[in-house]
Amino acid sequence: MIDTFPLLAQSFDTASPFQVKRVWVQDNEFYVEYQNAKGELGQILLEKNNDKYQAKGYFITSESGWELIKGEGELVSAKAALYEKDVNGNWVRKN
């Protein structure tokens, strides 16, 4: 599954005015944390089915953490693999 992650993150980066900050991967779900041009953070929960990605849920930051504002989904599990870019721009697993 992770072999498709860099392509997903790259296409998300270039297809929108957002910058991907971190990505959590668990089974066929991807939690993509992004920052918009105003510096605001958000998360999109994507599900992969047959090489297609579908947005399941949209989250924003709130006083108590992340708040689901549209769709469905739970917060990212502690079991999910966390990826961040290193200083060279390569995605590196952090846990």
Helices and strands as residue ranges (DSSP letters): G 2-4, H 5-14, E 19-26, E 29-35, E 41-49, E 52-62, E 65-71, E 81-85, E 91-93
